[in-house]
Amino acid sequence: MFDPVSFSEQLPEGPLAVAVSGGVDSLCALLLCLQTKRPVLAVHARLFVPETPERLRQEEKTIEALAALCARIGANFHLLDLQKRFRDSVIVPFARAYLQGLTPNPCALCNRAIKFGAILEGALGLGAQALITGHYAHLDRAHPYAGSAPMLGRARDTAKDQSYFLGLVPRAILSRVAFPLEDLTKEEVRGLVAEKGLSVPAPGESQEICFVPPTQQGYRDFLAGFADRAWALSEGNIVEVDSGQVVGRHQGLWQYTEGQRRGLGVAWKEPLYVLAKDRAANVLTVGSRQHTQVTRARIEDINWMIAKDELPRRCTVRLRYRQAPMEAEVRLTGEGLDVFCKKATSLSAPGQVAAISDDMGRILAAGILKKLA
């Protein structure tokens, strides 16, 4: 369970800032930090303008309720306006990558640029010495690797573990960060908040992509507003990989994701899956399930958590979020990494995050998937 004394001793002396979204996880993190008896700031970031008046009113109500709750429990509430930073650092790169045929991970981009970038900067500017969040992740301060900064690892609640999404956050920043929920389960978190008799301002689970309106077409409707190039909206051929036969027409490559089976509009003797998107030829390649199995991956834009010469030859790898760590051989090649999985795994997508870990679950490096085979 949470020990406020040892938790406080791990962090620089001075006030603590807690990033609060209004959900149960960040509220629990705030309550736990108050147990340290140190000054605590509650920091809420406004990231984007809701697309409807109704959602804008709901956001304003959430902020008001959150500010009132913080006053009640003894935490100074601060609101940060990060709308422009969020758009420039997360929304626009997400849209551009998708329209280029990639499948980016906006949560990982947000963690690096916003939560442990802009929000951390804002918290330090308010006088805080460390940023606390409600992430389910572990910080290992007794690791065997060089450097005094902690290593990022898996949380106790593996079903909620978010270390994969934090893999792009520079390790040096982790010296000013803490995750008080690292040893708690979701049920325990809800129980701790319920014990205080508090009403959570934003009780629902956060949606997968927070800035995408909940319309029937989801992110496709959202991305259509960024599709300012003719090729992004242009139709093209769907080609079956074994026969080379044109089996249909796609409605723009950006609307499809590697591994996708539904919504192709193709009649074939067996189910077909999206295998690849050729932007230059404007061709969508599809094939049977057997073609969705991959054993190799190329990772670039690496965020190194250790020195390159500390990287073991055999590690575990995750090529997407909903995937158990797999045994793999990892080789340094230029500025990137080539991964050779011990067993075949289902297809991920270029643009997704890949995380390399040791046998204890500590993330050694993370980067962006460029190619799979």
GIGI-V574148 format. One record per run of one state. SS is the DSSP state (H for helix, E for strand, L for the rest). FROM is the first residue (numbers start at 1). TO is the last residue. If there is no record, write none. Layout:
SS;FROM;TO / SS;FROM;TO
This chain:
L;1;3 / H;4;9 / L;10;15 / E;16;19 / L;20;23 / H;24;34 / L;35;39 / E;40;46 / L;47;52 / H;53;73 / L;74;75 / E;76;81 / L;82;82 / H;83;99 / L;100;105 / H;106;125 / L;126;129 / E;130;132 / L;133;137 / E;138;140 / L;141;150 / E;151;153 / L;154;162 / H;163;166 / L;167;170 / H;171;176 / E;177;178 / L;179;185 / H;186;195 / L;196;218 / H;219;224 / L;225;229 / H;230;233 / L;234;235 / E;236;240 / L;241;245 / E;246;250 / L;251;252 / H;253;255 / L;256;272 / E;273;278 / L;279;282 / E;283;287 / L;288;288 / H;289;292 / E;293;304 / L;305;307 / H;308;310 / L;311;313 / E;314;318 / L;319;325 / E;326;333 / L;334;335 / E;336;346 / L;347;352 / E;353;357 / L;358;362 / E;363;372 / L;373;373
